[in-house]
Amino acid sequence: MKNISIVGSTGSIGKQTLEIAAEYPEKFKITGLSAFSDWETLLSQIIEFKPIKAAITNQNSFLLLKENLPANCNTEIIQGDSANNEIASMPETDISVISTVGISGLQPVIAALENGKEVALATKEALVTGGNLVMSLAKEKGITIRPIDSEHSAIFQCIKNETKYVSKIILTSSGGPFRTYSDLSNLGIEQVLAHPTWKMGKKITVDCATLMNKGFEVIEASFLFDINADDIEVVIHPQSIIHSMVEFSDACVLAQMSLPDMRFAISYALSMPERLKNPWEKLDLVKISSLTFEKPNTKMFPCLDFAYSALKMGKTFPTALNGANEEAVKAFLQGNLEFSKIPYVIEKVLSSHESLDDKKLENIIEADRVSVIKAKEIINANK
């Protein structure tokens, strides 16, 4: 029996993690849950899974949650900016699943690692912004980060104990909904959120449409697998069946394949080295018929190149990249920025960034703060 805490339990990954826990009650017990503001979903999760502790960041949502708790509920409810850290590092927890949006996942990851917890990581921005800090702490504690991204789970499964023989990582990308477009102007929110193969949260879906998500995955892979940017290749694979590949020194390439369903990566992160007998639809290659690959169009989707550049420049450039992107995506979803202007905001922020040492948490926080302010200025100037 593994005890699991989920930071970000009301999001897509959090809900699917709970689905797996419910499928295998003899293997997984939920000890902690947390959400930002969705108190109604969190309440239903508390009633079903009866965690020891649950957290909600938003003050108004906290009050509503407390008011609506059943009289016989024994779950302790906590609130505040540090509540996620508390859930991630609970003494009773074996594995902390971190699945919040953006840089908010960084400190819970650090808290979990500092307290010796295994980390199943869905929040790629934790490594984008604090990769050196997180990986050095994981090494110090003797903890292997369990990736939940389908691409990094694929790489993780392919490499196993053959790290020294890896010559290249090949990250696959669906290409998003606008892969064949020649003009990205005047795209509405509903169009952008209509991903062709994956069902995800709004922010990550926008990132997939700009290819920024794939850029973040390049940075994440570099830190997770200790590999240089030049040895990470991105290929467009519209069918999303091959989740990523690894080329070894003997020129052999291993790939991990499954239908596009995040539950495969989540279940492996929770159960490894065991593999669960999952009830979900199996891969039928004859039915799929063909798998295709192409180069990404970085002229149409420059965010991928921005990520490579930020990774190579190092220090807090990836943090600035993330901060600018978070603010630009937020503005787009609020109707305050055109989709086609997202790369413009990011490029302007990166061009003015004064980098700091990324091995200090306070520097990462400061770089994020400055990049968000700069992004807001650029967005307001372009309304």
N, C-alpha and C positions, 0 to 999 in steps of 0.2 A: 504493500500500500504506500503510495506517494502522496504527500500533502502538498497542495498547490495553492499559491496565491496568484491572483490575476490583477495587475494594475492596468485598468482600462477594460473592465469586464463588460461594459455596455456597448462597446464597439464591435465591429465585424469579427475580428480575431478573438476577442473576449467571448463573444456569444458562441463561436464555433468550438472554442476550448471547453466551454461548459457543456456543449452538446456531446463532446467526446467523453468528458467526465461522467455524464449521465449514462452514456452507453456502456461504460466500464466501472460501475460503482465499487467493484471488488478491487480495483487497481488504483483509483484516484479518489481522494477526498479534498474538498475545497475548504481551505482554512481562512482565506482572506479575499475580499473583493474590493474594488474601488472604481469610482466613476467621477466624471467632472460635474455634470449637472442633471443627467437623466435619472432622477430619483425613482420614477415609476418602474423603469426596467430594473434598476438596482433592487428595488423592493421585491419584485417578483423573483429575482435571483436569490435574495436573502431567504425568502420563504421556502424556495425549493431546495437550496443547497445548505442552508443553516451554517454559514461560516462562523468562526469564532469572532471575527472582526470585519467590519466594512467601513469604507471611507468614501466621502464625497467632498469635492473641493469647494463647490459653490455654496455660499452661506444660505441663500434662500432655499436651495434644494435640500440642504441639510435639515433645515427646520421642517420642511414638508415631509421629508423622509421620516423624521422622528415622530411627527404627528400621526403618521399613517402606519406605523409599525404595529403588528398584532401584540396584544397584551402578553402573550406567552413567548414572545421572541427573546432569545438569550444572546443574540448577536450584539456585540459592543459597536456602537456607531461613533466614528470620529470624523473630524472636519479640519480643513486648513491646508496650507501649501505643503506642509511636511507630512501630511497624512499618507500620501502615496509611498513615501520612503518607509513609513512605519509598516504598511501592508507588505511591501516588498521584502522586508527584513524580519518578519515575525519569527519568533523562536520555534513555533510549531511547523513552519514551512520548510519543505525540502526543495521545491522548485518554484521560482518566481517567474511568472509569465509577464513580460513587459510589452504592452501593446497600446500605449498612449500615442497621441498625435504629436509629432515634432520633437523639439528639444526638451519638452517636459518629461520625456522618458529617461534622460541622462542621469539625473540624480537618483531615481529609484534603482537604476542598474548599479550605480556605485554603492548605494546603501545595501543592496542585496549581496553584492560581492564582498563588501567589507564585513558582512555578518556570515560569510561562508555559505551562502545559498547558491544552488545551481540556477543559472539564468537561461530561460528560453526567450529569445529576443525577437520580437516582431518590429519594434521601433527602430528602424534603420538609422534614424537621425541621431540616436544615442552614439553610434559609431562614427557617423559623419562629423558630428561636432566634437566628440571626445574620444576618438578612436585610440590615440596613444595612451590616454589616461585610463580608459576602460581595460584595454588589453594588457597593460603593464600590471594593473591591479589583479586581473584574472590570473595572470602568470604567477604573481606573488602568492595568491591564495590557492594555486593549483586547481583552478576551476576552468573547465572548457565551456565557452559560450555555445549554447545550442541554438542555431539559427532557425527561425520560423519562416523567413522569406522563402518562397518555393525555390528560387534560384540558388540561394546559399545553402539551403537544405540539400539540394541536388549536388552541389560541389562538395559539401561536407560528406555526403554518402559515397561519392566517387573517390575522394582522396583517401579516406580512412587513415591508414598508417603509412602512406606512401608520399608524404609531404616533400621529401627530398628529391623525388623524381618528377615533380610537377614542372612543366615548362611553360604552360599557358592555361589560363582559365577563359572559357568561352561562355559569356552570359547571353542568354536568349531573351528576346523582347518581342511581344506581340506586335509592337509598332503603334499600338493605340488606335483610336477611332479615325484618325486623320492621316494614316500612313500613305494613302494614295492621293491626298489633296495637293493642289498646287497653290492654294490661297487659304490662309488661316484667319482672314479678317471676318468680322461680323458673325462669329460663332457664338451661339447661345449656351447658357449653362446646361440645359437639358442635352444638347448635342455633345458637349464635352464629357458629361457624366455617363454617356451611353458607351461603356467599354465593350468591345466586341466579344471578349472571352471570359473576363473575370468580374466577380461581384465584390466590390470593396467599398470602403468609406469614401466620402466626397473628396477629401484632400488628396489621398493617394491616387484616386482616379484622375484628378486634374494633373497630377505629377506624371502619370502614365501617358496622358495625352500630349504633354510637352517633351516627353522622354527624360524629364528631370529625375523621375523615379529610377530610371536605369542608370543615370549618372550617379545618384546616391548609392545604388547597388555596386557600382564600380569602386567607389570609396570604401563602402562597407567590406567588400571582398578583399580589398588591399589590406585592411587592418585585420580582418578575421583570419586570413590565410597567409599573411605576411608575404605579399607578392607585390611587385612593382606595377605601376600604372601601365607601363609599356607591355606588360605580359598579361593584360586583361583585354580581351576582345569582346565587342558587342555585335551580335548578329540578330537581324529581325527574323522571327519565326512565327508567322501569323497564327498557326494552329495551337500554339502554347501547349504542346505535348512533351517536347524535350525541354526540361526546365533549366538545364544548363549542362555544360560539358567540361571535361578536364583533359587536356593534352599532356601526355607524359614524355619523358626524355627519349623513349624508344619510338616516338611518333604515334603510339596508340592513343585513341581517344575513347574515354568512357562517358556515357550519358545516362542521366536518370530521367525516366519517362513515366507519366501518368496523365490522367485527365486533369484539366485545370480546376482543381479543388483544393483550397488551402488546408482542408482537414488532413490530407496526407502528410504535409509538412509538420503540422501541429502535433499529430499523433506520434510521429517519429521523434520529435523533440521531447515529448513527454515520456515516451516508453523506452527510448534507446538504452541499452543495445537490443532490447527486445523489439520485435515487430508485431503489432496488433493485427488480429484477423478482422480487418475492417469490412463493414457491410455495404460500402459505397460502390458505385458503378465501376467496373473494371475497364481497362484499356482494350479496345478492339481495333487493331491496326488495319485489318481488312476493311472495316467499316470506315475508318478515317481515310484510307486509300493512299494519301500522299502527304509528305512533309516537305515544306519549302523554306528556303533561307535567302536572305538578301542583306546588303549593307544598309546601315542606317543613313538617312538623309540629314546630315548635320547642318546643311544650309537652311533647310526648313525647320529643323529642330536643334538649334544651337545649344540648348541647355546641356546636352550630353557632352559637348566639347568644354563647356564651362566647368563641368564637374572634373573632367580630366585635368584641366588647367589648375583648378583649385587644389586638387590632390597633389599635383607636382610642385606647386608653390608651397604647400605645407603650412605649418603653424596654424593660425586661426582662419586661413582662407576658406576651408570647408565650412567652418562655422558661419562666416559671413555669407557664403553661398546659401546655406540653409536658412538663415534669418531673412535674407532678401526674398527667397522663394516662398517661405511661409507667409510673409506679409503680402506678397504679390498675389498668391493664390487666395488668401483671405479677401483681398480687395476684389478679385474677380468674382468670387462666390457671392459677394455682397453687391455686385453690380457696379462697382466703382472703378473697374479696370477692364479693358478689352483683353480677351484671351491672347491675342497676338502680341500684346505689350508686356507679357510676363517676362520673356527673355530680356527685353530692354531694361527693365527694372533691375534684374539680377546683374546684368553686365555693368550697369552704372555703379551699383554698390561695390562690386568686386574691383572696379577700376580705381576706387577711392579708398579701399580698405588698407589700414595700417595694421599689419599683423602682429600678434602677440604669441608668447610661448604657450602652446596648447597642452602642456603637461600640468598646468595649474587650472583648477576648476574656476577660480575667480576670473581668470583671463578669458575663459570660454564664455562665461556669463556676460562679461563686459563686451566681448566681440559681438555676441548675439544682440545685446542691447543697442549698440551703436549701429549695427547693420539694419535692425528693424526701424530705428529712427530715420536713417538715411533712405530706406525704402519708402517709408511713409511720405517723406518730403518729395521724392520723385513721383510717386503716385498722385499726390495732391497737385503737383505742378502739371500733370498730364491729364487731369480730369476734363 
